[in-house]
Amino acid sequence: MPEFKRPHALADVTTHYCPGCTHGIVHRLVAEVIDEMGIEGETIGVCPVGCSVMAYDYFECDMLEASHGRAPAVATGIKRANPDKFVFTYQGDGDLAAIGTAEIVHAATRGENITVIFINNTTYGMTGGQMAPTTLPGQITQTTPYGRNPDVEGFPVRVCEMLSTLSGVALAERVTVIDPKNINIAKKAIRKGFEFQKNKQGFSIIEVLSTCPTNWGMTPIEALDRVRTEMIPYYPLGVFKEGAIR
């Protein structure tokens, strides 16, 4: 029987994440993929500004910190200078889909051969729960106390759907980690993103629908249910684009 143990690529430290946050699950999946592919010494990760700002403490591979929203630009430079390395960014919705919108769109349309792990929890988690680009219509946040009104604040950004229209994108897939079945699907998607990079197929993004019990004002179990009943209907799971661009 296989032994369940910490992946070597995941540091043996206590994380700072809130109880019920699914960042830890995604971290483990990324580390498991790195271990299984045997690429820890060849991998460089780029951290965002947001709840996962200190991800450099949690992975054993080389990690760099990027300014808010600039992870794709930093990753582009790293990959072009080190084309044989595996380069990934790990970003939240505030980092990627707000201040970093230009960076992610242009890295994608250029077909940069990097892998993006995108955490979508529909809120600005680190700074107290303000409205994010992905906040759902009607969702109450610190800056939308009566619920997000599309007539005033606009509609949420569906990142995978948007990026899948760009010629430089080889893989755009949305997953979640709310139960064992979906965790296995998410791991396969992350592995696929790294395999696409290995085969020089172009830009890959794996969006993960995640929880934020603290800023949603919910228990961890209630937060998992919210992903299932509210987020997935608006952000459907699945592959939006897949195939080599070169």
FIFITOR-114417 format. One line per 5 residues: number of its first residue (from 1); their letters; for each residue x, y, z of N, C-alpha, C. Coordinates in Angstrom, 1 decimal. Example, Ala and Ser with C-alpha at 12.3 -4.5 7.8 and 13.67 -1.06 7.14 Angstrom:
1> as> 13.2 -5.7 7.8 12.3 -4.5 7.8 13.2 -3.3 7.8 ~ 12.8 -2.2 7.1 13.7 -1.1 7.1 12.9 0.0 7.9
***
This chain:
1> mpefk> 0.8 -1.2 0.0 0.0 0.0 0.0 0.9 1.2 0.0 ~ 0.6 2.2 -0.9 1.5 3.4 -0.9 1.4 4.2 0.4 ~ 2.6 4.7 0.8 2.6 5.5 2.0 2.2 6.9 1.8 ~ 1.3 7.4 2.6 0.9 8.8 2.5 1.9 9.7 3.2 ~ 2.6 10.5 2.6 3.6 11.3 3.2 3.7 12.7 2.5
6> rphal> 4.4 13.6 3.2 4.6 14.9 2.6 5.5 14.8 1.4 ~ 5.1 15.5 0.3 5.9 15.5 -0.9 7.3 16.2 -0.6 ~ 8.3 15.7 -1.2 9.7 16.3 -0.9 9.7 17.8 -1.3 ~ 9.0 18.1 -2.4 9.0 19.5 -2.9 8.2 20.5 -2.0 ~ 7.5 20.0 -1.0 6.7 20.8 -0.1 7.4 20.9 1.2
11> advtt> 7.8 22.1 1.6 8.6 22.3 2.8 7.8 21.8 4.1 ~ 8.6 21.3 5.0 8.0 20.8 6.3 7.8 21.9 7.3 ~ 6.9 22.8 7.0 6.6 24.0 7.8 5.1 24.2 8.0 ~ 4.8 25.0 9.0 3.3 25.3 9.2 3.0 26.5 8.3 ~ 2.0 26.4 7.5 1.6 27.6 6.7 0.8 28.6 7.5
16> hycpg> 0.7 29.8 6.9 0.0 30.9 7.6 -1.5 30.9 7.2 ~ -2.0 30.0 6.3 -3.3 30.1 5.8 -4.4 29.9 6.8 ~ -5.6 30.5 6.6 -6.7 30.4 7.6 -7.2 28.9 7.6 ~ -7.9 28.5 8.7 -8.5 27.2 8.7 -9.5 27.1 7.6 ~ -9.5 26.0 6.8 -10.5 25.8 5.7 -10.1 26.3 4.4
21> cthgi> -9.0 27.1 4.4 -8.5 27.6 3.1 -7.9 26.5 2.3 ~ -8.2 26.5 0.9 -7.7 25.4 0.1 -6.4 25.7 -0.6 ~ -5.7 26.8 -0.2 -4.4 27.0 -0.7 -3.5 25.8 -0.4 ~ -3.6 25.3 0.8 -2.7 24.2 1.2 -2.9 22.9 0.3 ~ -4.1 22.6 -0.1 -4.4 21.5 -0.9 -3.7 21.7 -2.3
26> vhrlv> -3.8 22.9 -2.8 -3.2 23.2 -4.2 -1.7 23.1 -4.1 ~ -1.2 23.7 -3.0 0.3 23.6 -2.8 0.7 22.1 -2.9 ~ 0.0 21.3 -2.1 0.4 19.9 -2.1 0.4 19.2 -3.5 ~ -0.7 19.6 -4.3 -0.8 19.0 -5.6 0.3 19.5 -6.5 ~ 0.7 20.7 -6.4 1.8 21.2 -7.2 3.1 20.5 -6.8
31> aevid> 3.3 20.3 -5.5 4.5 19.6 -5.0 4.5 18.2 -5.4 ~ 3.4 17.5 -5.4 3.3 16.1 -5.8 3.7 16.0 -7.3 ~ 3.2 16.9 -8.1 3.5 16.8 -9.6 5.0 17.0 -9.8 ~ 5.6 18.0 -9.1 7.0 18.2 -9.2 7.8 17.0 -8.8 ~ 7.4 16.3 -7.7 8.0 15.1 -7.2 7.9 14.0 -8.3
36> emgie> 6.7 13.8 -8.8 6.5 12.7 -9.7 7.2 12.9 -11.0 ~ 7.4 14.1 -11.4 8.1 14.4 -12.7 9.6 14.5 -12.4 ~ 10.0 14.5 -11.2 11.4 14.5 -10.9 12.1 15.8 -11.3 ~ 11.4 16.9 -11.1 11.9 18.2 -11.6 12.1 19.3 -10.6 ~ 12.2 18.9 -9.3 12.4 19.9 -8.2 13.6 20.8 -8.5
41> getig> 14.7 20.2 -8.9 15.9 21.0 -9.1 15.9 21.8 -10.4 ~ 14.9 21.6 -11.2 14.8 22.3 -12.5 13.6 23.2 -12.5 ~ 12.9 23.4 -11.4 11.7 24.2 -11.3 11.9 25.5 -10.6 ~ 11.3 26.6 -11.2 11.4 27.9 -10.6 9.9 28.5 -10.5 ~ 9.5 28.8 -9.3 8.2 29.3 -9.1 8.2 30.8 -8.8
46> vcpvg> 7.1 31.5 -9.2 7.0 32.9 -9.0 5.8 33.2 -8.1 ~ 6.0 33.8 -6.9 5.0 34.1 -6.0 4.3 35.4 -6.3 ~ 3.0 35.6 -5.9 2.3 36.8 -6.2 2.3 37.7 -4.9 ~ 1.5 38.8 -5.0 1.1 39.5 -3.8 -0.3 39.1 -3.5 ~ -0.6 38.7 -2.3 -1.9 38.2 -1.9 -1.7 37.2 -0.8
51> csvma> -2.7 36.3 -0.6 -2.6 35.4 0.5 -1.4 34.4 0.3 ~ -1.1 34.1 -0.9 0.1 33.2 -1.1 1.4 33.9 -1.3 ~ 1.5 35.1 -0.8 2.7 36.0 -1.0 3.9 35.3 -0.4 ~ 3.7 34.4 0.6 4.9 33.7 1.2 5.0 32.3 0.7 ~ 4.5 32.0 -0.5 4.6 30.6 -1.0 6.1 30.2 -1.1
56> ydyfe> 7.0 31.2 -1.2 8.4 30.8 -1.3 8.9 30.1 0.0 ~ 8.2 30.2 1.1 8.5 29.4 2.3 8.0 28.0 2.2 ~ 7.1 27.7 1.3 6.4 26.4 1.3 6.8 25.4 0.3 ~ 7.6 25.9 -0.7 8.1 25.0 -1.7 9.6 24.9 -1.6 ~ 10.1 23.7 -1.9 11.5 23.4 -1.8 12.3 23.8 -3.1
61> cdmle> 11.6 24.0 -4.2 12.2 24.4 -5.5 12.6 25.9 -5.4 ~ 13.3 26.4 -6.3 13.7 27.8 -6.3 12.4 28.7 -6.5 ~ 12.3 29.8 -5.8 11.1 30.6 -5.8 11.6 32.1 -5.9 ~ 10.8 32.9 -6.6 11.0 34.3 -6.6 9.7 35.1 -6.3 ~ 9.9 36.3 -5.8 8.7 37.1 -5.4 8.5 38.2 -6.5
66> ashgr> 7.3 38.4 -7.0 7.0 39.4 -8.0 6.2 40.5 -7.4 ~ 6.3 41.7 -8.0 5.5 42.8 -7.6 4.0 42.4 -7.9 ~ 3.1 43.1 -7.3 1.7 42.8 -7.4 1.2 42.8 -8.9 ~ 0.8 41.6 -9.3 0.3 41.4 -10.7 1.3 41.1 -11.7 ~ 2.6 41.2 -11.4 3.7 41.1 -12.4 4.3 39.7 -12.5
71> apava> 3.7 38.7 -11.9 4.3 37.4 -11.9 4.5 36.8 -13.4 ~ 3.5 37.0 -14.3 3.7 36.5 -15.6 4.9 37.2 -16.3 ~ 5.1 38.5 -16.1 6.2 39.2 -16.7 7.5 38.7 -16.1 ~ 7.6 38.5 -14.8 8.8 37.9 -14.2 9.0 36.5 -14.7 ~ 8.0 35.7 -14.8 8.1 34.4 -15.3 8.6 34.3 -16.7
76> tgikr> 8.1 35.3 -17.5 8.6 35.4 -18.9 10.1 35.6 -19.0 ~ 10.6 36.5 -18.2 12.0 36.8 -18.2 12.8 35.6 -17.7 ~ 12.3 34.9 -16.7 13.0 33.7 -16.2 13.1 32.6 -17.2 ~ 11.9 32.4 -17.9 11.8 31.3 -18.9 12.7 31.6 -20.1 ~ 12.7 32.8 -20.5 13.5 33.1 -21.7 15.0 33.1 -21.5
81> anpdk> 15.3 33.4 -20.2 16.8 33.3 -19.8 17.2 31.8 -19.5 ~ 16.2 31.0 -19.1 16.4 29.6 -18.8 15.4 28.7 -19.4 ~ 15.4 28.6 -20.8 14.4 27.9 -21.5 14.2 26.4 -21.1 ~ 15.2 25.8 -20.5 15.1 24.4 -20.1 14.5 24.2 -18.7 ~ 14.3 25.3 -18.0 13.7 25.2 -16.7 12.2 25.1 -16.7
86> fvfty> 11.6 24.5 -15.7 10.1 24.6 -15.6 9.8 25.8 -14.7 ~ 9.0 26.7 -15.3 8.6 27.9 -14.6 7.1 28.0 -14.4 ~ 6.7 28.3 -13.2 5.3 28.4 -12.9 5.0 29.6 -12.1 ~ 3.8 30.2 -12.3 3.4 31.3 -11.4 2.2 30.7 -10.5 ~ 2.1 31.3 -9.3 1.0 30.9 -8.4 0.3 32.2 -8.0
91> qgdgd> -0.9 32.4 -8.5 -1.5 33.7 -8.4 -3.0 33.7 -7.9 ~ -3.4 34.6 -7.2 -4.8 34.8 -6.8 -5.6 35.7 -7.8 ~ -6.9 35.8 -7.6 -7.7 36.5 -8.6 -7.4 38.0 -8.5 ~ -7.2 38.6 -7.3 -6.8 40.0 -7.3 -5.5 40.3 -8.0 ~ -4.5 39.4 -7.8 -3.2 39.6 -8.4 -3.3 39.4 -9.9
96> laaig> -3.9 38.3 -10.3 -3.9 38.0 -11.8 -5.0 38.7 -12.6 ~ -6.2 38.8 -12.0 -7.3 39.4 -12.8 -7.6 40.8 -12.6 ~ -6.9 41.5 -11.7 -7.1 42.9 -11.5 -5.8 43.7 -11.9 ~ -4.9 43.9 -11.0 -3.7 44.7 -11.3 -2.9 44.0 -12.3 ~ -3.0 42.6 -12.4 -2.1 41.9 -13.4 -2.8 41.5 -14.6
101> taeiv> -3.9 42.1 -15.0 -4.7 41.7 -16.2 -3.8 41.8 -17.4 ~ -3.1 42.9 -17.6 -2.3 43.1 -18.8 -1.2 42.1 -18.9 ~ -0.6 41.8 -17.8 0.5 40.8 -17.8 0.1 39.5 -18.2 ~ -1.1 39.0 -17.6 -1.5 37.7 -17.9 -2.0 37.6 -19.4 ~ -2.7 38.6 -19.9 -3.2 38.6 -21.2 -2.1 38.6 -22.2
106> haatr> -1.1 39.4 -22.0 0.0 39.5 -23.0 1.0 38.3 -22.9 ~ 1.2 37.7 -21.7 2.0 36.5 -21.6 1.3 35.4 -22.4 ~ -0.1 35.4 -22.2 -0.8 34.3 -22.9 -0.8 34.5 -24.4 ~ -1.1 35.7 -24.9 -1.1 35.9 -26.3 0.2 35.7 -27.0 ~ 1.3 35.9 -26.2 2.6 35.7 -26.8 2.9 34.2 -26.8
111> genit> 2.1 33.4 -26.1 2.4 31.9 -26.0 3.6 31.6 -25.2 ~ 3.9 32.4 -24.1 5.0 32.1 -23.3 4.9 30.7 -22.7 ~ 5.9 29.9 -22.8 5.9 28.5 -22.4 6.1 28.4 -20.9 ~ 5.0 28.9 -20.2 5.0 28.8 -18.7 3.7 28.2 -18.2 ~ 3.6 27.8 -17.0 2.4 27.2 -16.4 1.9 28.1 -15.3
116> vifin> 0.7 28.5 -15.4 0.1 29.4 -14.4 -1.0 28.7 -13.6 ~ -0.8 28.7 -12.2 -1.8 28.2 -11.3 -2.5 29.4 -10.7 ~ -3.8 29.4 -11.1 -4.7 30.6 -10.8 -5.7 30.2 -9.7 ~ -5.6 30.8 -8.5 -6.6 30.6 -7.4 -7.7 31.6 -7.4 ~ -8.9 31.1 -7.7 -10.1 32.0 -7.7 -11.0 31.7 -6.5
121> nttyg> -11.0 32.7 -5.5 -11.9 32.5 -4.4 -12.8 33.7 -4.3 ~ -13.0 34.5 -5.4 -14.0 35.5 -5.5 -13.8 36.7 -4.5 ~ -12.6 36.9 -4.0 -12.5 38.0 -3.0 -11.0 38.3 -2.9 ~ -10.7 39.5 -2.4 -9.4 39.9 -2.0 -9.2 39.4 -0.6 ~ -8.5 38.2 -0.4 -8.4 37.6 0.9 -7.5 38.3 1.8
126> mtggq> -6.3 38.6 1.4 -5.2 39.1 2.3 -5.6 40.4 2.9 ~ -6.3 41.3 2.1 -6.5 42.7 2.5 -7.9 42.9 3.2 ~ -8.6 41.8 3.4 -9.8 41.9 4.2 -11.1 41.7 3.6 ~ -11.1 41.2 2.4 -12.4 40.7 1.8 -13.1 41.8 0.9 ~ -12.3 42.6 0.2 -12.9 43.5 -0.8 -13.4 42.8 -2.0
131> maptt> -14.2 43.5 -2.8 -14.6 42.9 -4.1 -13.5 42.7 -5.0 ~ -13.4 41.6 -5.7 -12.4 41.2 -6.7 -13.0 41.2 -8.1 ~ -12.2 41.1 -9.1 -12.7 40.9 -10.4 -13.7 39.7 -10.6 ~ -13.4 38.7 -9.8 -14.2 37.5 -9.9 -15.4 37.4 -8.9 ~ -15.6 38.4 -8.1 -16.7 38.4 -7.1 -18.0 38.2 -7.9
136> lpgqi> -18.9 37.4 -7.4 -20.1 37.0 -8.1 -21.2 38.1 -7.9 ~ -22.1 38.2 -8.9 -23.2 39.2 -8.8 -24.0 38.9 -7.5 ~ -24.2 40.0 -6.8 -25.0 39.8 -5.5 -24.1 39.5 -4.3 ~ -22.8 39.1 -4.5 -22.0 38.8 -3.4 -21.6 40.0 -2.5 ~ -21.8 39.8 -1.2 -21.5 40.8 -0.3 -20.0 40.8 0.1
141> tqttp> -19.3 41.9 0.0 -17.9 42.0 0.4 -17.8 43.3 1.2 ~ -16.6 43.6 1.6 -16.3 44.8 2.3 -16.6 46.1 1.5 ~ -16.4 46.0 0.2 -16.7 47.2 -0.7 -18.0 47.1 -1.5 ~ -18.7 46.0 -1.3 -20.0 45.8 -1.9 -21.0 45.3 -0.8 ~ -21.2 46.2 0.2 -22.0 45.7 1.4 -23.5 45.3 1.1
146> ygrnp> -23.9 45.8 -0.1 -25.3 45.4 -0.5 -25.3 44.4 -1.6 ~ -24.1 43.8 -1.9 -24.0 42.8 -2.9 -23.4 43.5 -4.2 ~ -22.6 42.8 -5.0 -22.1 43.3 -6.2 -23.2 43.5 -7.2 ~ -23.3 44.7 -7.7 -24.4 45.1 -8.6 -23.7 45.3 -10.0 ~ -24.0 44.4 -10.9 -23.4 44.5 -12.3 -23.6 45.8 -13.0
151> dvegf> -24.8 46.5 -12.6 -25.0 47.8 -13.2 -24.0 48.9 -12.7 ~ -23.5 48.7 -11.6 -22.5 49.6 -11.0 -21.1 49.1 -11.1 ~ -20.9 47.9 -10.6 -19.5 47.4 -10.5 -19.1 46.5 -11.7 ~ -20.0 46.3 -12.6 -19.7 45.4 -13.8 -19.9 43.9 -13.4 ~ -19.6 43.1 -14.4 -19.7 41.7 -14.3 -18.4 41.0 -13.9
156> pvrvc> -18.4 39.8 -13.3 -17.2 39.1 -13.0 -16.4 38.7 -14.3 ~ -15.1 38.6 -14.1 -14.2 38.2 -15.2 -14.1 36.7 -15.2 ~ -14.5 36.1 -16.3 -14.3 34.6 -16.5 -12.9 34.4 -17.2 ~ -11.9 34.2 -16.4 -10.5 34.2 -16.9 -10.2 33.1 -18.0 ~ -10.6 31.9 -17.7 -10.3 30.8 -18.6 -11.0 31.0 -20.0
161> emlst> -12.3 31.5 -19.9 -13.0 31.7 -21.1 -12.4 32.8 -21.9 ~ -11.9 33.9 -21.2 -11.3 35.0 -21.9 -10.0 34.6 -22.6 ~ -9.1 33.9 -21.8 -7.8 33.5 -22.3 -7.9 32.5 -23.4 ~ -8.9 31.6 -23.3 -9.0 30.6 -24.3 -9.2 31.1 -25.7 ~ -9.6 32.4 -25.9 -9.7 33.0 -27.2 -8.4 33.4 -27.8
166> lsgva> -7.3 33.3 -27.1 -6.0 33.8 -27.6 -5.2 32.7 -28.2 ~ -4.6 33.0 -29.3 -3.9 32.0 -30.1 -2.7 31.4 -29.4 ~ -2.1 32.2 -28.5 -0.9 31.7 -27.8 -1.2 30.7 -26.6 ~ -2.5 30.5 -26.3 -2.8 29.6 -25.2 -2.9 28.2 -25.7 ~ -2.2 27.3 -25.0 -2.2 25.9 -25.3 -3.2 25.1 -24.4
171> laerv> -3.3 25.6 -23.1 -4.2 24.9 -22.2 -4.9 25.9 -21.3 ~ -6.2 25.8 -21.2 -7.0 26.6 -20.3 -8.0 25.7 -19.6 ~ -7.8 25.4 -18.4 -8.7 24.5 -17.7 -9.1 25.0 -16.3 ~ -10.4 24.8 -15.9 -10.9 25.2 -14.6 -11.2 23.9 -13.8 ~ -10.7 23.9 -12.6 -10.9 22.7 -11.7 -11.3 23.3 -10.3
176> tvidp> -11.5 22.4 -9.4 -11.7 22.8 -8.0 -11.2 21.7 -7.1 ~ -11.1 21.9 -5.8 -10.5 21.0 -4.8 -11.4 20.8 -3.6 ~ -12.8 20.7 -3.9 -13.7 20.6 -2.8 -14.0 19.2 -2.3 ~ -13.5 18.2 -3.0 -13.8 16.8 -2.6 -12.7 15.9 -3.3 ~ -12.5 14.7 -2.9 -11.5 13.8 -3.4 -11.5 13.7 -4.9
181> knini> -12.7 13.5 -5.5 -12.8 13.3 -6.9 -12.3 14.5 -7.7 ~ -12.7 15.7 -7.2 -12.2 16.9 -7.9 -10.7 17.2 -7.6 ~ -10.2 16.8 -6.4 -8.8 17.0 -6.2 -8.0 16.1 -7.1 ~ -8.4 14.9 -7.4 -7.7 14.1 -8.4 -7.7 14.7 -9.8 ~ -8.9 15.3 -10.2 -9.0 16.0 -11.5 -8.0 17.2 -11.5
186> akkai> -8.0 17.9 -10.4 -7.1 19.1 -10.4 -5.7 18.7 -10.5 ~ -5.3 17.6 -9.8 -3.9 17.2 -9.9 -3.5 16.8 -11.4 ~ -4.4 16.1 -12.1 -4.2 15.8 -13.5 -4.0 17.0 -14.3 ~ -4.9 18.0 -14.0 -4.8 19.3 -14.8 -3.4 20.0 -14.6 ~ -3.0 20.0 -13.3 -1.7 20.7 -13.0 -0.6 19.9 -13.7
191> rkgfe> -0.6 18.6 -13.6 0.4 17.7 -14.3 0.4 18.0 -15.8 ~ -0.8 18.1 -16.4 -0.9 18.4 -17.8 -0.2 19.8 -18.1 ~ -0.4 20.8 -17.2 0.2 22.1 -17.5 1.7 22.0 -17.5 ~ 2.3 21.2 -16.6 3.7 21.0 -16.6 4.2 20.2 -17.8 ~ 3.4 19.2 -18.1 3.8 18.4 -19.3 3.7 19.2 -20.6
196> fqknk> 2.7 20.1 -20.7 2.7 21.0 -21.9 3.9 21.8 -22.0 ~ 4.4 22.3 -20.8 5.6 23.2 -20.8 6.8 22.3 -21.2 ~ 6.9 21.1 -20.6 8.0 20.2 -21.0 8.1 20.0 -22.5 ~ 6.9 19.9 -23.1 6.9 19.6 -24.6 6.9 20.9 -25.4 ~ 7.1 22.0 -24.7 7.2 23.3 -25.4 5.9 23.6 -26.3
201> qgfsi> 4.8 23.4 -25.6 3.5 23.5 -26.4 2.9 24.9 -26.2 ~ 3.4 25.7 -25.3 2.9 27.1 -25.2 2.3 27.3 -23.8 ~ 1.6 28.4 -23.6 1.1 28.9 -22.4 -0.1 28.0 -21.8 ~ 0.0 27.7 -20.5 -1.0 26.9 -19.8 -1.5 27.6 -18.6 ~ -2.8 27.6 -18.4 -3.4 28.1 -17.1 -4.4 27.1 -16.6
206> ievls> -4.2 26.9 -15.3 -5.1 26.0 -14.6 -5.7 26.8 -13.5 ~ -7.0 27.1 -13.6 -7.8 27.9 -12.6 -8.4 26.9 -11.6 ~ -8.2 27.3 -10.3 -8.8 26.4 -9.3 -9.8 27.2 -8.5 ~ -11.0 26.8 -8.5 -12.1 27.4 -7.7 -11.8 27.0 -6.2 ~ -11.6 28.0 -5.4 -11.1 27.8 -4.0 -12.0 28.5 -3.0
211> tcptn> -11.8 28.3 -1.7 -12.6 28.8 -0.6 -11.9 29.9 0.1 ~ -12.6 30.8 0.8 -12.1 31.8 1.7 -13.1 31.9 2.9 ~ -13.1 30.9 3.8 -14.1 30.9 4.8 -14.1 32.2 5.7 ~ -12.9 32.7 5.9 -12.8 33.9 6.8 -13.5 35.1 6.2 ~ -13.2 35.4 5.0 -13.8 36.6 4.4 -15.2 36.4 3.9
216> wgmtp> -15.6 35.1 3.7 -17.0 34.8 3.3 -17.9 34.7 4.5 ~ -17.3 34.7 5.7 -18.0 34.6 7.0 -18.7 33.2 7.1 ~ -18.0 32.2 6.7 -18.6 30.8 6.7 -17.7 29.9 7.5 ~ -18.2 28.7 7.8 -17.4 27.6 8.3 -16.7 27.0 7.1 ~ -15.6 26.2 7.3 -15.0 25.5 6.2 -16.0 24.7 5.4
221> ieald> -16.9 23.9 6.1 -17.8 23.1 5.4 -18.8 23.9 4.6 ~ -19.3 25.0 5.1 -20.2 25.9 4.4 -19.5 26.5 3.2 ~ -18.2 26.8 3.3 -17.4 27.4 2.2 -17.3 26.4 1.1 ~ -17.1 25.1 1.4 -17.0 24.1 0.3 -18.3 24.0 -0.4 ~ -19.4 24.0 0.4 -20.8 24.0 -0.2 -21.0 25.2 -1.1
226> rvrte> -20.5 26.3 -0.8 -20.7 27.5 -1.6 -20.0 27.4 -2.9 ~ -18.8 26.8 -2.9 -18.1 26.6 -4.2 -19.0 25.7 -5.1 ~ -19.6 24.7 -4.5 -20.4 23.8 -5.3 -21.7 24.4 -5.8 ~ -22.4 25.2 -4.9 -23.8 25.7 -5.3 -23.8 27.0 -5.9 ~ -22.7 27.9 -5.7 -22.7 29.2 -6.2 -21.7 29.5 -7.3
231> mipyy> -20.4 29.0 -7.0 -19.3 29.3 -7.9 -19.3 28.5 -9.1 ~ -19.5 27.2 -9.0 -19.4 26.3 -10.2 -20.5 26.6 -11.2 ~ -21.8 27.0 -10.8 -22.7 27.4 -11.8 -22.3 28.6 -12.6 ~ -21.6 29.5 -12.0 -21.1 30.7 -12.7 -19.8 30.5 -13.4 ~ -19.0 29.7 -12.8 -17.6 29.3 -13.4 -17.6 27.8 -13.6
236> plgvf> -18.2 27.4 -14.7 -18.2 25.9 -14.9 -16.9 25.3 -15.1 ~ -16.7 24.1 -14.5 -15.5 23.4 -14.6 -15.3 22.8 -16.0 ~ -14.0 22.5 -16.3 -13.8 21.8 -17.6 -12.6 22.4 -18.3 ~ -12.3 21.8 -19.5 -11.3 22.3 -20.4 -11.8 23.3 -21.4 ~ -11.3 24.5 -21.5 -11.7 25.5 -22.4 -10.9 25.5 -23.7
241> kegai> -9.7 25.1 -23.5 -8.8 25.0 -24.7 -7.7 24.0 -24.4 ~ -7.3 23.2 -25.4 -6.2 22.2 -25.2 -5.7 21.9 -26.5 ~ -4.3 22.0 -26.6 -3.7 21.7 -27.9 -2.4 22.5 -28.1 ~ -1.4 21.9 -28.7 -0.2 22.6 -29.0 -0.4 23.8 -29.9 ~ 0.3 24.9 -29.7 0.2 26.0 -30.6 1.4 26.0 -31.6
246> r> 2.4 25.2 -31.4 3.5 25.2 -32.3 3.7 23.8 -32.9
***
